């Protein structure tokens, strides 16, 4: 398994643990709107990260084979994020656009935190 796949598996597991916490918060707290928005935003963010990983792998294969790749799929990731925002605007009594955006950014925060942990782990050796 290549390094990118190892990072992806680790990030995915962290995000799934966070999603489990969000689901517990949604089910057992009085902040259903916040936690439901976080769940939707995090799922869309996880999808966007998965899409980016697939596209980067495709780009790497194309570079090795000398082929051309059109893009890394920014438009599809933006469309997914826009869909989450549309849900928030359509159902403002159940969802908050601010917390959906926070959920969208969860993947990137997890990646940054994991990077610092892995960097410090490498320096200790």
WOTAKA-V662053 format. One record per run of one state. SS is the DSSP state (h for helix, s for strand, l for the rest). FROM is the first residue (numbers start at 0). LEN is the number of residues. Records with the same first field share a line. If there is no record, write none. Layout:
# WOTAKA-V662053
SS=FROM-LEN / FROM-LEN
This chain:
# WOTAKA-V662053
l=0-2 / 28-3 / 65-8 / 90-6 / 124-1
h=2-26 / 31-34 / 73-17 / 96-28
